[in-house]
Amino acid sequence: MPETVVLDAGMPAPAIEATATGNGAFTLADHLGKWVVVYFYPRANTPG
């Protein structure tokens, strides 16, 4: 299971790597210096 990271407002984002559409890869480091919106949501079918 991935490590849990707690962020406060204004903190830099941690390194993020994820599978993108079409089995591509997304890394936050590839977008350094650009505006990026990262949205997290609760797991499907869970309260919250």
C-alpha distance matrix in Angstrom:
0.0 3.8 6.6 8.9 12.3 15.4 18.3 22.0 24.7 26.0 23.1 22.2 19.2 16.4 15.9 14.5 14.2 14.0 15.8 19.2 21.8 23.4 20.5 21.3 19.0 19.0 18.6 19.8 21.7 23.8 25.2 26.1 29.3 29.0 28.3 25.0 23.7 20.0 19.4 16.4 16.9 15.5 14.1 17.3 19.5 18.1 20.4 20.4
3.8 0.0 3.8 6.4 9.2 12.7 15.2 19.0 21.5 22.5 19.5 18.5 15.5 12.5 12.2 11.0 11.2 11.8 14.3 17.6 20.6 22.5 19.6 19.8 17.1 16.4 15.5 16.4 18.2 20.6 21.8 22.5 25.7 25.5 24.9 21.7 20.7 17.0 17.0 14.3 15.6 15.0 14.3 17.8 20.4 18.9 20.9 20.1
6.6 3.8 0.0 3.8 6.4 9.9 12.8 16.4 19.3 20.3 17.1 16.5 14.0 11.1 11.7 11.6 12.8 14.2 17.2 20.1 23.4 25.5 22.7 22.5 19.4 18.2 16.7 16.8 18.3 21.3 22.2 22.3 25.2 25.4 24.7 21.9 20.9 17.4 17.6 15.0 16.6 16.1 16.2 19.9 22.3 20.2 21.6 20.4
8.9 6.4 3.8 0.0 3.8 6.7 9.9 13.4 16.4 18.0 15.1 15.3 12.9 10.8 12.4 12.2 14.2 15.3 18.4 20.9 24.0 26.6 24.2 23.9 20.9 19.2 17.7 17.1 19.1 22.1 22.4 22.4 24.9 24.9 23.7 20.9 19.4 16.0 15.7 13.0 14.4 13.9 14.7 18.5 20.7 18.3 19.1 17.5
12.3 9.2 6.4 3.8 0.0 3.8 6.4 10.0 13.0 14.3 11.4 11.7 9.7 8.1 10.7 11.2 14.0 15.6 19.1 21.2 24.4 27.2 25.1 24.2 20.9 18.7 16.7 15.4 17.3 20.5 20.3 19.9 22.1 22.3 21.1 18.6 17.4 14.4 14.6 12.6 14.7 15.0 16.6 20.3 22.6 20.2 20.6 18.4
15.4 12.7 9.9 6.7 3.8 0.0 3.8 6.9 10.2 12.2 9.8 11.3 10.2 9.9 13.1 13.7 16.8 18.3 21.7 23.4 26.4 29.5 27.7 26.7 23.6 21.0 19.1 17.2 19.2 22.4 21.6 21.0 22.6 22.7 21.1 18.9 17.3 14.7 14.6 12.7 14.6 15.0 17.3 20.9 22.9 20.2 19.9 17.2
18.3 15.2 12.8 9.9 6.4 3.8 0.0 3.8 6.7 8.4 6.4 8.3 7.8 8.9 12.5 13.3 16.8 18.5 22.0 23.2 26.2 29.4 27.9 26.6 23.4 20.3 18.2 15.8 17.7 20.8 19.5 18.6 19.7 19.9 18.1 16.4 15.0 13.0 13.4 12.5 15.0 16.2 18.9 22.3 24.5 22.0 21.5 18.4
22.0 19.0 16.4 13.4 10.0 6.9 3.8 0.0 3.8 6.3 5.7 9.0 9.8 11.7 15.5 16.5 20.1 21.7 25.2 26.0 28.9 32.3 31.0 29.5 26.4 23.1 21.0 18.1 19.9 22.9 21.1 19.9 20.3 20.6 18.5 17.4 16.0 14.7 15.1 14.8 17.0 18.4 21.5 24.6 26.6 24.0 22.9 19.6
24.7 21.5 19.3 16.4 13.0 10.2 6.7 3.8 0.0 3.8 5.6 8.8 10.0 12.9 16.4 17.2 20.9 22.4 25.8 26.0 28.7 32.1 31.3 29.5 26.6 23.0 21.1 17.9 19.6 22.3 20.0 18.7 18.5 18.5 16.2 15.6 14.2 13.9 14.5 15.0 17.5 19.5 22.7 25.6 27.6 25.3 24.1 20.6
26.0 22.5 20.3 18.0 14.3 12.2 8.4 6.3 3.8 0.0 3.8 6.5 8.9 12.1 15.4 16.8 20.5 22.5 25.9 26.1 28.9 32.2 31.3 29.1 26.0 22.4 20.1 16.6 17.8 20.4 18.1 16.2 15.7 16.3 14.4 14.5 14.2 14.3 15.8 16.9 19.8 22.2 25.2 28.0 30.4 28.3 27.4 23.9
23.1 19.5 17.1 15.1 11.4 9.8 6.4 5.7 5.6 3.8 0.0 3.8 6.4 8.9 12.4 14.2 18.0 20.3 23.9 24.6 27.7 30.8 29.5 27.4 24.1 20.6 18.0 14.7 15.6 18.8 17.0 15.1 15.4 16.3 15.1 14.6 14.5 13.9 15.7 16.2 19.3 21.4 24.1 27.2 29.7 27.6 27.1 23.8
22.2 18.5 16.5 15.3 11.7 11.3 8.3 9.0 8.8 6.5 3.8 0.0 3.8 6.5 9.4 11.5 15.2 17.8 21.4 22.0 25.2 28.2 26.8 24.4 21.0 17.6 14.7 11.3 11.9 15.1 13.5 11.5 12.2 13.4 12.8 12.3 13.0 12.4 14.9 15.9 19.3 21.7 24.0 27.1 29.9 28.2 28.1 25.0
19.2 15.5 14.0 12.9 9.7 10.2 7.8 9.8 10.0 8.9 6.4 3.8 0.0 3.8 6.6 8.0 11.8 14.2 17.8 18.5 21.8 24.7 23.3 21.1 17.7 14.3 11.7 8.6 10.1 13.2 11.9 10.8 12.5 13.0 12.1 10.6 10.9 9.5 12.0 12.7 16.3 18.7 20.7 23.8 26.8 25.2 25.6 22.7
16.4 12.5 11.1 10.8 8.1 9.9 8.9 11.7 12.9 12.1 8.9 6.5 3.8 0.0 3.8 6.1 9.7 12.6 16.4 17.8 21.4 24.0 22.0 20.0 16.4 13.6 10.6 8.4 9.5 13.0 12.9 12.0 14.5 15.2 15.0 13.0 13.4 11.3 13.6 13.5 17.0 18.8 20.3 23.6 26.7 25.1 25.8 23.3
15.9 12.2 11.7 12.4 10.7 13.1 12.5 15.5 16.4 15.4 12.4 9.4 6.6 3.8 0.0 3.8 6.7 10.2 13.8 15.4 19.1 21.4 19.1 17.0 13.3 10.7 7.4 6.2 6.9 10.3 11.1 10.8 14.0 14.7 15.1 13.0 13.9 11.8 14.5 14.5 18.0 19.9 20.7 23.8 27.2 26.0 27.3 25.1
14.5 11.0 11.6 12.2 11.2 13.7 13.3 16.5 17.2 16.8 14.2 11.5 8.0 6.1 3.8 0.0 3.8 6.6 10.3 11.9 15.6 18.0 15.9 14.0 10.5 7.9 5.6 5.3 7.7 10.0 10.8 11.7 14.9 14.7 14.6 11.8 12.1 9.5 11.9 11.9 15.2 17.2 17.7 20.6 24.1 23.3 24.8 22.8
14.2 11.2 12.8 14.2 14.0 16.8 16.8 20.1 20.9 20.5 18.0 15.2 11.8 9.7 6.7 3.8 0.0 3.8 7.2 9.3 13.1 15.0 12.5 10.8 7.2 5.6 4.4 6.7 8.7 9.9 11.6 13.3 16.7 16.3 16.5 13.5 14.0 11.4 13.4 13.3 16.2 18.0 17.8 20.3 23.9 23.7 25.7 24.1
14.0 11.8 14.2 15.3 15.6 18.3 18.5 21.7 22.4 22.5 20.3 17.8 14.2 12.6 10.2 6.6 3.8 0.0 3.8 6.2 9.8 11.9 9.6 8.7 5.9 5.2 6.5 9.0 11.6 11.9 13.3 15.7 18.9 17.7 17.5 14.1 13.9 11.2 12.4 12.1 14.5 16.2 15.5 17.5 21.2 21.4 23.8 22.5
15.8 14.3 17.2 18.4 19.1 21.7 22.0 25.2 25.8 25.9 23.9 21.4 17.8 16.4 13.8 10.3 7.2 3.8 0.0 3.8 6.9 8.4 6.0 5.9 4.7 6.1 8.9 11.8 14.2 13.6 15.2 18.1 21.2 19.6 19.5 16.1 16.0 13.5 14.4 14.2 15.9 17.5 16.2 17.5 21.2 22.1 24.7 23.9
19.2 17.6 20.1 20.9 21.2 23.4 23.2 26.0 26.0 26.1 24.6 22.0 18.5 17.8 15.4 11.9 9.3 6.2 3.8 0.0 3.8 6.3 5.7 4.8 5.1 5.8 9.4 11.9 14.5 13.1 14.1 17.5 20.1 18.0 17.8 14.5 14.5 12.8 13.7 14.4 16.1 18.3 17.3 18.1 21.8 23.0 25.4 24.4
21.8 20.6 23.4 24.0 24.4 26.4 26.2 28.9 28.7 28.9 27.7 25.2 21.8 21.4 19.1 15.6 13.1 9.8 6.9 3.8 0.0 3.8 5.5 6.1 8.2 9.2 13.0 15.3 17.9 16.1 16.7 20.3 22.7 20.2 19.7 16.6 16.3 15.0 15.4 16.2 17.3 19.4 18.2 18.2 21.7 23.5 26.0 25.3
23.4 22.5 25.5 26.6 27.2 29.5 29.4 32.3 32.1 32.2 30.8 28.2 24.7 24.0 21.4 18.0 15.0 11.9 8.4 6.3 3.8 0.0 3.8 5.4 8.8 11.1 14.8 17.6 19.7 17.6 18.8 22.4 24.9 22.6 22.7 19.8 19.8 18.6 19.1 19.8 20.8 22.6 21.0 20.8 24.2 26.2 29.0 28.6
20.5 19.6 22.7 24.2 25.1 27.7 27.9 31.0 31.3 31.3 29.5 26.8 23.3 22.0 19.1 15.9 12.5 9.6 6.0 5.7 5.5 3.8 0.0 3.8 6.6 9.7 13.0 16.3 18.1 16.5 18.3 21.6 24.5 22.7 23.0 19.9 20.1 18.3 19.1 19.3 20.5 22.0 20.2 20.6 24.1 25.7 28.7 28.3
21.3 19.8 22.5 23.9 24.2 26.7 26.6 29.5 29.5 29.1 27.4 24.4 21.1 20.0 17.0 14.0 10.8 8.7 5.9 4.8 6.1 5.4 3.8 0.0 3.8 6.9 10.2 13.4 14.9 12.9 14.8 18.2 21.1 19.4 20.1 17.3 18.1 16.7 18.2 18.9 20.8 22.8 21.5 22.3 26.0 27.3 29.9 29.1
19.0 17.1 19.4 20.9 20.9 23.6 23.4 26.4 26.6 26.0 24.1 21.0 17.7 16.4 13.3 10.5 7.2 5.9 4.7 5.1 8.2 8.8 6.6 3.8 0.0 3.8 6.6 10.1 11.5 10.1 12.3 15.3 18.5 17.3 18.0 15.2 16.2 14.6 16.4 17.1 19.4 21.5 20.6 22.0 25.7 26.5 28.9 27.8
19.0 16.4 18.2 19.2 18.7 21.0 20.3 23.1 23.0 22.4 20.6 17.6 14.3 13.6 10.7 7.9 5.6 5.2 6.1 5.8 9.2 11.1 9.7 6.9 3.8 0.0 3.8 6.6 8.8 7.7 9.1 12.2 15.3 13.9 14.4 11.5 12.6 11.2 13.5 14.6 17.4 19.9 19.7 21.3 25.1 25.5 27.6 26.0
18.6 15.5 16.7 17.7 16.7 19.1 18.2 21.0 21.1 20.1 18.0 14.7 11.7 10.6 7.4 5.6 4.4 6.5 8.9 9.4 13.0 14.8 13.0 10.2 6.6 3.8 0.0 3.8 5.3 5.6 7.5 9.6 13.1 12.6 13.5 11.0 12.6 11.2 14.1 15.1 18.3 20.8 20.9 23.1 26.9 26.8 28.5 26.7
19.8 16.4 16.8 17.1 15.4 17.2 15.8 18.1 17.9 16.6 14.7 11.3 8.6 8.4 6.2 5.3 6.7 9.0 11.8 11.9 15.3 17.6 16.3 13.4 10.1 6.6 3.8 0.0 3.8 5.4 5.4 6.9 10.1 9.8 10.4 8.2 10.2 9.2 12.6 14.1 17.7 20.5 21.3 23.7 27.3 26.9 28.2 25.9
21.7 18.2 18.3 19.1 17.3 19.2 17.7 19.9 19.6 17.8 15.6 11.9 10.1 9.5 6.9 7.7 8.7 11.6 14.2 14.5 17.9 19.7 18.1 14.9 11.5 8.8 5.3 3.8 0.0 3.8 5.3 5.3 9.1 10.0 11.9 10.7 13.3 12.8 16.3 17.8 21.4 24.1 24.8 27.3 30.9 30.4 31.8 29.4
23.8 20.6 21.3 22.1 20.5 22.4 20.8 22.9 22.3 20.4 18.8 15.1 13.2 13.0 10.3 10.0 9.9 11.9 13.6 13.1 16.1 17.6 16.5 12.9 10.1 7.7 5.6 5.4 3.8 0.0 3.8 5.8 9.1 9.2 11.6 10.6 13.6 13.6 17.1 19.0 22.5 25.3 25.9 28.0 31.7 31.6 33.1 30.9
25.2 21.8 22.2 22.4 20.3 21.6 19.5 21.1 20.0 18.1 17.0 13.5 11.9 12.9 11.1 10.8 11.6 13.3 15.2 14.1 16.7 18.8 18.3 14.8 12.3 9.1 7.5 5.4 5.3 3.8 0.0 3.8 6.3 5.5 7.8 7.3 10.8 11.6 15.3 17.8 21.3 24.5 25.6 27.5 31.1 31.0 32.1 29.6
26.1 22.5 22.3 22.4 19.9 21.0 18.6 19.9 18.7 16.2 15.1 11.5 10.8 12.0 10.8 11.7 13.3 15.7 18.1 17.5 20.3 22.4 21.6 18.2 15.3 12.2 9.6 6.9 5.3 5.8 3.8 0.0 3.8 5.5 8.3 8.9 12.3 13.3 17.1 19.4 23.1 26.2 27.5 29.8 33.3 32.8 33.7 31.0
29.3 25.7 25.2 24.9 22.1 22.6 19.7 20.3 18.5 15.7 15.4 12.2 12.5 14.5 14.0 14.9 16.7 18.9 21.2 20.1 22.7 24.9 24.5 21.1 18.5 15.3 13.1 10.1 9.1 9.1 6.3 3.8 0.0 3.8 6.9 9.1 12.7 14.5 18.2 21.0 24.6 27.9 29.6 31.8 35.2 34.6 35.2 32.2
29.0 25.5 25.4 24.9 22.3 22.7 19.9 20.6 18.5 16.3 16.3 13.4 13.0 15.2 14.7 14.7 16.3 17.7 19.6 18.0 20.2 22.6 22.7 19.4 17.3 13.9 12.6 9.8 10.0 9.2 5.5 5.5 3.8 0.0 3.8 6.2 9.9 12.4 15.9 19.0 22.5 26.0 27.7 29.5 32.9 32.6 33.2 30.3
28.3 24.9 24.7 23.7 21.1 21.1 18.1 18.5 16.2 14.4 15.1 12.8 12.1 15.0 15.1 14.6 16.5 17.5 19.5 17.8 19.7 22.7 23.0 20.1 18.0 14.4 13.5 10.4 11.9 11.6 7.8 8.3 6.9 3.8 0.0 3.8 6.9 9.9 13.1 16.5 19.8 23.4 25.4 27.1 30.3 30.0 30.3 27.3
25.0 21.7 21.9 20.9 18.6 18.9 16.4 17.4 15.6 14.5 14.6 12.3 10.6 13.0 13.0 11.8 13.5 14.1 16.1 14.5 16.6 19.8 19.9 17.3 15.2 11.5 11.0 8.2 10.7 10.6 7.3 8.9 9.1 6.2 3.8 0.0 3.8 6.4 9.7 13.0 16.4 20.0 21.8 23.5 26.8 26.5 27.1 24.2
23.7 20.7 20.9 19.4 17.4 17.3 15.0 16.0 14.2 14.2 14.5 13.0 10.9 13.4 13.9 12.1 14.0 13.9 16.0 14.5 16.3 19.8 20.1 18.1 16.2 12.6 12.6 10.2 13.3 13.6 10.8 12.3 12.7 9.9 6.9 3.8 0.0 3.8 6.4 9.9 13.0 16.7 18.8 20.4 23.5 23.2 23.5 20.7
20.0 17.0 17.4 16.0 14.4 14.7 13.0 14.7 13.9 14.3 13.9 12.4 9.5 11.3 11.8 9.5 11.4 11.2 13.5 12.8 15.0 18.6 18.3 16.7 14.6 11.2 11.2 9.2 12.8 13.6 11.6 13.3 14.5 12.4 9.9 6.4 3.8 0.0 3.8 6.7 10.2 13.7 15.5 17.5 20.8 20.3 20.9 18.2
19.4 17.0 17.6 15.7 14.6 14.6 13.4 15.1 14.5 15.8 15.7 14.9 12.0 13.6 14.5 11.9 13.4 12.4 14.4 13.7 15.4 19.1 19.1 18.2 16.4 13.5 14.1 12.6 16.3 17.1 15.3 17.1 18.2 15.9 13.1 9.7 6.4 3.8 0.0 3.8 6.7 10.4 12.6 14.3 17.3 16.9 17.3 14.7
16.4 14.3 15.0 13.0 12.6 12.7 12.5 14.8 15.0 16.9 16.2 15.9 12.7 13.5 14.5 11.9 13.3 12.1 14.2 14.4 16.2 19.8 19.3 18.9 17.1 14.6 15.1 14.1 17.8 19.0 17.8 19.4 21.0 19.0 16.5 13.0 9.9 6.7 3.8 0.0 3.8 7.0 9.3 11.6 14.6 13.7 14.4 11.9
16.9 15.6 16.6 14.4 14.7 14.6 15.0 17.0 17.5 19.8 19.3 19.3 16.3 17.0 18.0 15.2 16.2 14.5 15.9 16.1 17.3 20.8 20.5 20.8 19.4 17.4 18.3 17.7 21.4 22.5 21.3 23.1 24.6 22.5 19.8 16.4 13.0 10.2 6.7 3.8 0.0 3.8 6.5 8.4 11.0 10.2 10.9 8.7
15.5 15.0 16.1 13.9 15.0 15.0 16.2 18.4 19.5 22.2 21.4 21.7 18.7 18.8 19.9 17.2 18.0 16.2 17.5 18.3 19.4 22.6 22.0 22.8 21.5 19.9 20.8 20.5 24.1 25.3 24.5 26.2 27.9 26.0 23.4 20.0 16.7 13.7 10.4 7.0 3.8 0.0 3.8 6.3 8.3 6.7 7.8 6.5
14.1 14.3 16.2 14.7 16.6 17.3 18.9 21.5 22.7 25.2 24.1 24.0 20.7 20.3 20.7 17.7 17.8 15.5 16.2 17.3 18.2 21.0 20.2 21.5 20.6 19.7 20.9 21.3 24.8 25.9 25.6 27.5 29.6 27.7 25.4 21.8 18.8 15.5 12.6 9.3 6.5 3.8 0.0 3.8 6.5 6.0 8.7 9.0
17.3 17.8 19.9 18.5 20.3 20.9 22.3 24.6 25.6 28.0 27.2 27.1 23.8 23.6 23.8 20.6 20.3 17.5 17.5 18.1 18.2 20.8 20.6 22.3 22.0 21.3 23.1 23.7 27.3 28.0 27.5 29.8 31.8 29.5 27.1 23.5 20.4 17.5 14.3 11.6 8.4 6.3 3.8 0.0 3.8 5.6 8.7 9.8
19.5 20.4 22.3 20.7 22.6 22.9 24.5 26.6 27.6 30.4 29.7 29.9 26.8 26.7 27.2 24.1 23.9 21.2 21.2 21.8 21.7 24.2 24.1 26.0 25.7 25.1 26.9 27.3 30.9 31.7 31.1 33.3 35.2 32.9 30.3 26.8 23.5 20.8 17.3 14.6 11.0 8.3 6.5 3.8 0.0 3.8 6.8 9.2
18.1 18.9 20.2 18.3 20.2 20.2 22.0 24.0 25.3 28.3 27.6 28.2 25.2 25.1 26.0 23.3 23.7 21.4 22.1 23.0 23.5 26.2 25.7 27.3 26.5 25.5 26.8 26.9 30.4 31.6 31.0 32.8 34.6 32.6 30.0 26.5 23.2 20.3 16.9 13.7 10.2 6.7 6.0 5.6 3.8 0.0 3.8 6.4
20.4 20.9 21.6 19.1 20.6 19.9 21.5 22.9 24.1 27.4 27.1 28.1 25.6 25.8 27.3 24.8 25.7 23.8 24.7 25.4 26.0 29.0 28.7 29.9 28.9 27.6 28.5 28.2 31.8 33.1 32.1 33.7 35.2 33.2 30.3 27.1 23.5 20.9 17.3 14.4 10.9 7.8 8.7 8.7 6.8 3.8 0.0 3.8
20.4 20.1 20.4 17.5 18.4 17.2 18.4 19.6 20.6 23.9 23.8 25.0 22.7 23.3 25.1 22.8 24.1 22.5 23.9 24.4 25.3 28.6 28.3 29.1 27.8 26.0 26.7 25.9 29.4 30.9 29.6 31.0 32.2 30.3 27.3 24.2 20.7 18.2 14.7 11.9 8.7 6.5 9.0 9.8 9.2 6.4 3.8 0.0
